[in-house]
Amino acid sequence: MRFFSKLMVVGASSVVVAAACGPTPEPDPEGASGSGGGAGKPAGAGNVTVVPSDLGWVEAIDNELGLQGSWYPYGDRYGVAKCMNVGQHLLDECSLITVPPPPPATGFVNEGGKMCTTGETAVILPCKPGVTTSGCPGSDFSNMWGAGIGFDFNANKGMPDGDGAKHPWNPDTHGVTGISFELDVIPRPGFRVEFPMVLLDSEASQVALPNGATTDDHPDGAPYWGANSAFGDSPVVLSPQVNVVRWDAVKKPGTSTSYVFDKARLLGIQVHVPAVKMAPRGAYTFCISKLTFLRN
């Protein structure tokens, strides 16, 4: 339910802005590669733990999976700020990130790849008069969707060295069967581990999205670990120790969602804390570490 396409998404041969119109090729089933690289490399045998720089950046040449991208915070009041610009809610009614510094700040300071975040998610309010996005007129869950942190699997560097374009990354190319990670605390109910991906143009058109859209633009949101047909909380049991996510356990939300989960079109991982349904606001704090790509 997030509408915050922050960067360009690159398919096999052309670049489009996710919020703009224009033709987009079907994603390459072998996984497109831009500056993020990685496609075509032979699959290895061992698991790979990816540790970012002290500013949250992963360089493709530093890992055998060709993973390249940045850790980042995101929330419904930042970037395109759907909470305010579409939902017409007040700034203080929208979700707040306090750690790390939220957009437009860049970089995600960490020690040894332990990515920590703190903030408050919004209380979902009734829709303002005239707002017709998903959930309206009852509850504006489409524009008040919460906050979280994420990591891009295959992205160009941002300005001034690059355009920040995101590319699909295909785990099958590298023999990756899933991921694992550690949490320092078990987050509050509703916490989701999501896997945004590029939409096919045919999937985007079913919900009036432009070519090149991603599941971040889709009214039903991104696929997530343990998604169910009722758009409810994930039934998976999170652990403060090692959590293992296999691709076959990642599903699209809902039964009528207009796309299918296709790991060949993965853009990254997002650790999402949804907005709450009633007061008080949803305070959260957690750290994720030891993000490991599994090949066993």
C-alpha positions in Angstrom: 0.0 0.0 0.0 3.0 2.2 -0.4 3.1 4.8 -3.2 6.7 6.1 -3.0 8.7 5.3 -6.1 11.8 7.1 -5.1 14.1 6.2 -8.0 14.1 5.1 -11.6 13.5 1.5 -12.3 15.5 0.0 -15.2 14.4 -3.0 -17.2 16.4 -5.0 -19.7 17.0 -2.1 -22.1 15.4 1.2 -21.2 15.0 3.6 -18.3 11.7 4.9 -17.1 10.6 6.9 -14.1 8.2 4.8 -12.1 5.7 7.7 -11.9 5.9 8.6 -15.6 4.3 7.2 -18.7 6.3 5.4 -21.4 7.1 2.0 -22.7 8.9 -0.5 -20.5 10.3 -3.8 -21.7 9.3 -7.0 -19.9 12.0 -7.7 -17.3 14.8 -10.0 -18.4 14.1 -13.5 -16.9 17.9 -13.8 -16.3 17.9 -10.5 -14.3 18.9 -7.2 -15.7 22.2 -5.7 -14.7 23.1 -2.0 -14.7 25.9 -0.5 -12.6 24.7 -3.0 -10.0 26.0 -5.8 -12.1 25.8 -9.4 -11.1 23.7 -11.0 -13.9 25.4 -14.0 -15.6 27.8 -14.8 -12.8 27.9 -18.5 -12.0 26.1 -19.6 -8.9 28.3 -20.5 -5.9 27.8 -23.0 -3.2 28.0 -21.0 0.1 25.8 -18.6 1.8 26.7 -14.9 1.5 26.3 -12.4 4.3 26.3 -8.9 2.9 27.8 -6.2 5.2 27.3 -2.6 4.1 29.7 0.3 4.5 29.5 2.5 7.6 27.1 4.6 5.5 24.9 1.8 4.5 26.2 1.2 0.9 26.9 -2.2 -0.7 29.3 -2.3 -3.7 28.8 -5.0 -6.3 32.5 -5.8 -6.6 32.6 -6.6 -2.9 30.3 -9.7 -3.1 30.0 -12.6 -5.5 26.2 -12.1 -5.9 26.6 -8.7 -7.7 24.5 -7.1 -5.0 24.7 -3.3 -5.1 22.6 -0.8 -3.4 21.9 1.3 -0.3 20.0 0.8 3.0 17.5 3.6 3.4 14.6 4.7 5.6 11.2 5.4 4.1 7.8 6.5 5.4 4.4 7.9 4.3 5.4 11.6 5.0 8.6 11.4 3.0 9.5 11.5 -0.7 6.2 11.8 -2.6 4.5 12.1 0.8 1.3 10.5 0.0 0.0 11.0 3.5 0.0 14.7 3.0 -0.1 15.3 -0.8 -2.8 12.7 -1.6 -4.4 11.9 1.7 -4.5 15.6 2.7 -3.5 14.8 6.3 -1.5 17.1 8.5 2.2 16.5 8.8 2.0 15.5 12.5 -0.7 13.0 11.6 1.7 11.1 9.4 4.4 8.5 10.2 7.6 9.8 11.7 11.2 8.5 11.4 13.7 9.7 14.1 16.6 7.3 13.4 18.3 7.2 10.9 17.9 10.8 9.6 14.9 10.6 7.2 14.8 11.7 3.5 16.0 13.9 2.0 19.1 13.0 4.1 21.2 10.2 2.6 23.4 7.5 4.1 22.5 5.1 6.8 25.1 5.2 9.6 25.7 1.8 11.2 28.3 -0.3 12.9 29.2 -3.6 11.3 26.0 -3.8 9.3 23.6 -3.6 12.2 20.8 -1.4 10.8 18.8 0.3 13.5 15.7 2.5 13.2 13.3 4.3 15.5 10.0 6.1 14.8 6.2 6.3 15.1 3.7 5.1 12.6 0.5 7.0 12.0 -2.9 6.2 13.3 -5.0 5.4 10.2 -7.7 8.1 9.9 -10.9 8.4 7.9 -10.4 9.7 4.4 -10.7 13.4 3.7 -13.7 14.5 1.6 -12.9 13.8 -2.1 -10.1 11.3 -1.5 -10.9 8.1 -3.4 -7.8 5.9 -2.9 -8.0 2.4 -1.5 -9.9 2.1 1.7 -11.9 5.3 1.2 -14.1 6.7 2.5 -13.7 4.6 5.6 -10.0 4.3 6.4 -7.1 5.9 4.5 -4.7 2.9 4.8 -3.5 3.6 1.2 -1.9 7.0 2.1 -1.2 6.3 5.8 0.8 3.1 5.4 3.6 3.5 8.0 7.4 3.5 7.8 10.4 1.2 7.7 13.8 0.6 6.3 14.9 -1.2 3.1 17.8 -2.3 0.9 18.1 -2.3 -2.8 19.6 -5.4 -4.4 20.7 -3.9 -7.7 20.9 -0.1 -8.0 23.1 2.5 -9.5 24.8 5.0 -7.3 22.9 8.2 -6.7 23.9 11.7 -7.6 26.4 13.0 -8.4 28.0 9.7 -9.5 24.9 8.1 -11.0 21.2 8.3 -11.6 20.1 6.0 -8.7 18.3 3.7 -11.1 17.0 0.4 -9.7 17.3 -2.8 -11.6 15.7 -6.3 -11.1 17.9 -8.9 -9.5 17.2 -12.6 -10.1 18.2 -14.9 -7.2 18.1 -17.9 -9.5 21.0 -16.6 -11.5 23.2 -17.0 -8.3 21.5 -20.1 -6.9 20.0 -18.1 -4.0 17.0 -19.9 -2.4 16.1 -17.2 0.2 17.5 -15.0 2.9 18.0 -14.9 6.6 18.5 -12.1 9.1 18.6 -11.4 12.8 16.5 -9.0 14.8 17.4 -7.5 18.2 13.8 -7.5 19.3 10.5 -9.0 18.1 8.7 -6.0 16.6 5.1 -5.2 17.4 2.3 -6.9 15.6 2.0 -6.0 11.9 5.7 -6.0 11.2 6.3 -7.2 7.6 9.3 -8.4 5.6 8.4 -7.3 2.1 10.0 -7.9 -1.3 9.2 -5.1 -3.8 9.4 -6.0 -7.5 8.9 -4.5 -11.0 5.4 -4.9 -12.4 4.7 -6.2 -15.9 3.0 -3.5 -17.9 0.0 -5.7 -18.2 -0.2 -6.0 -14.4 0.2 -2.3 -13.9 -2.5 -1.4 -16.4 -5.1 -3.4 -14.4 -4.9 -0.9 -11.6 -4.4 2.2 -13.9 -0.6 2.4 -13.2 1.8 3.6 -15.8 4.3 1.3 -17.5 7.4 0.8 -15.4 5.5 0.9 -12.1 6.6 -1.3 -9.1 4.7 -2.9 -6.3 5.5 0.2 -4.2 3.0 2.0 -6.5 0.4 -0.8 -6.3 -2.7 -0.2 -4.1 -2.2 -3.6 -2.5 1.5 -3.1 -1.7 4.4 -5.4 -2.1 4.6 -9.2 -1.7 5.6 -10.2 1.8 6.7 -13.1 3.8 3.7 -15.1 4.9 1.1 -12.9 3.1 -2.4 -14.1 3.4 -5.6 -13.6 1.4 -7.2 -11.2 3.8 -4.4 -8.6 3.8 -3.9 -9.2 7.5 -0.8 -9.5 9.6 1.8 -12.0 8.5 1.2 -15.3 10.3 5.0 -16.1 10.4 6.6 -16.2 13.8 9.5 -13.8 14.0 12.5 -14.6 16.2 14.9 -12.2 17.9 17.6 -14.6 16.6 17.8 -16.1 13.0 14.8 -15.7 10.7 14.8 -17.7 7.5 12.7 -16.7 4.5 12.5 -19.0 1.5 11.1 -17.6 -1.8 8.1 -20.0 -1.8 6.9 -18.5 1.5 6.7 -15.0 -0.1 3.3 -14.3 -1.5 1.3 -11.4 -2.9 -1.3 -9.9 -0.5 -4.9 -10.7 -1.1 -6.6 -13.0 -3.6 -7.6 -10.4 -6.2 -4.3 -8.6 -6.4 -3.5 -8.0 -10.1 0.1 -9.3 -10.1 1.9 -12.5 -9.3 5.0 -12.8 -7.2 8.0 -13.4 -9.5 11.4 -13.5 -7.8 13.1 -12.8 -11.1 11.8 -9.2 -10.8 13.0 -8.5 -7.3 14.2 -5.0 -6.4 15.1 -5.5 -2.8 13.9 -6.1 0.7 11.8 -3.7 2.9 11.2 -4.1 6.6 7.9 -2.4 7.0 6.1 -1.3 10.1 2.4 -0.6 9.1 0.4 2.2 10.5 -1.9 1.3 13.4 -5.7 1.2 13.4 -6.3 3.1 16.6 -4.5 5.4 19.0 -1.9 5.7 20.4 0.6 6.1 17.5 2.7 3.1 16.8 6.1 3.6 18.4 8.7 1.2 17.1 12.4 0.6 17.4 14.4 -2.4 16.1 17.7 -3.4 14.5 18.2 -5.9 11.7 21.6 -7.5 11.1 23.4 -10.3 9.3 21.4 -10.2 6.1 22.5 -13.4 4.5 21.6 -14.8 1.0 21.1 -18.5 1.3 22.4 -21.1 -1.3 21.6 -24.3 0.6 
